[in-house]
Amino acid sequence: MPSSYDYAIIKIVPLVERGEFINAGVILFCRTQRFLAAQVELHEARLLALIPAICNGHGPIGQLDMPERFHWLVAPRSTIIQTSDVHCGLCSDPTQALEHLMATMVRLA
């Protein structure tokens, strides 16, 4: 039985004033399967590595429950690391959905 999920694309915005960005990862939340995870493509960026850590429950923000963590991660920001609007979908396996989003929205190669 498919479950609904919410996701947002993690974006790197080098010059906020110009509005240009590079897709760097995906955050996916599936409430019914108690799944919250993120993948990032630019592993050398220390700040990007914090996003999957928060999803996995690390740090003070990681102590929030899953819906609160997801909403904290996707809250609008005007910094170099931003997220897209939240979108939704249906899946049977959230891990596969996350990988599919990475392949189609981030890697594109």
For each residue, the residues with C-beta under 8 A, 3 or more apart:
1: 92
2: 90 91 92
3: 30 32 33 90 91 92 94
4: 30 31 32 88 89 90
5: 28 29 30 35 88 89 90 91 94 97
6: 28 29 30 70 86 87 88
7: 26 27 28 29 86 87 88 89 97 98 101
8: 26 27 73 74 83 84 85 86 87
9: 23 25 26 83 84 101 105 106
10: 23 24 25 26 27 38 40 48 51 81 82 83
11: 21 22 23 24 81 82 83 84
12: 21 22 24 42 45 80 81
13: 16 19 20 21 79 80 81 82
14: 18 20 21 22 80
15: 18 20
16: 13 19 78 79 80
17:
18: 14 15
19: 13 16
20: 13 14 15
21: 11 12 13 14 82
22: 11 12 14
23: 9 10 11 41 105 106
24: 10 11 12 40 41 42 45 48 81 106
25: 9 10 38 39 40 41 42 48 51 102 106
26: 7 8 9 10 38 39 98 101 102 105 106
27: 7 8 10 36 37 38 51 55 70 73 74 83
28: 5 6 7 35 36 37 38 94 97 98 101
29: 5 6 7 35 36 66 67 70
30: 3 4 5 6 33 34 35 36 91 94 97
31: 4 34 66 67
32: 3 4
33: 3 30 94
34: 30 31 66
35: 5 28 29 30 94 95
36: 27 28 29 30 55 66 69 70
37: 27 28 52 55 56 94 95 98
38: 10 25 26 27 28 51 52 54 55 73
39: 25 26 52 98 99 102 106
40: 10 24 25 43 45 48 49 51 52
41: 23 24 25 102 106 107
42: 12 24 25 45 48
43: 40 48 49
44:
45: 12 24 40 42 48 49
46: 49 50
47: 50 81
48: 10 24 25 40 42 43 45 51 81
49: 40 43 45 46 52 53
50: 46 47 53 54 59
51: 10 25 27 38 40 48 54 55 73
52: 37 38 39 40 49 55 56
53: 49 50 56 58 59 62
54: 38 50 51 57 58 59 61 62 69 72 73
55: 27 36 37 38 51 52 62 69 73
56: 37 52 53 62
57: 54 62 63 69
58: 53 54 62
59: 50 53 54 62 63
60: 63
61: 54 64 69 72
62: 53 54 55 56 57 58 59 69
63: 57 59 60
64: 61 68 69 72
65: 68 69
66: 29 31 34 36 69 70
67: 29 31 70 71
68: 64 65 71 72
69: 36 54 55 57 61 62 64 65 66 72 73
70: 6 27 29 36 66 67 73 74
71: 67 68 74 75
72: 54 61 64 68 69 75
73: 8 27 38 51 54 55 69 70 83
74: 8 27 70 71 83 86
75: 71 72
76: 82
77: 81 82 83
78: 16 82
79: 13 16 82
80: 12 13 14 16
81: 10 11 12 13 24 47 48 77
82: 10 11 13 21 76 77 78 79
83: 8 9 10 11 27 73 74 77 86
84: 8 9 11 87
85: 8
86: 6 7 8 74 83
87: 6 7 8 84
88: 4 5 6 7
89: 4 5 7 97
90: 2 3 4 5
91: 2 3 5 30 94 96 97
92: 1 2 3 96
93: 96 97
94: 3 5 28 30 33 35 37 91 97 98
95: 35 37 98 99
96: 91 92 93 99 100
97: 5 7 28 30 89 91 93 94 100 101
98: 7 26 28 37 39 94 95 101 102
99: 39 95 96 102 103
100: 96 97 103 104
101: 7 9 26 28 97 98 104 105 106
102: 25 26 39 41 98 99 105 106 107
103: 99 100 106 107
104: 100 101 107 108
105: 9 23 26 101 102 108
106: 9 23 24 25 26 39 41 101 102 103
107: 41 102 103 104
108: 104 105
109:
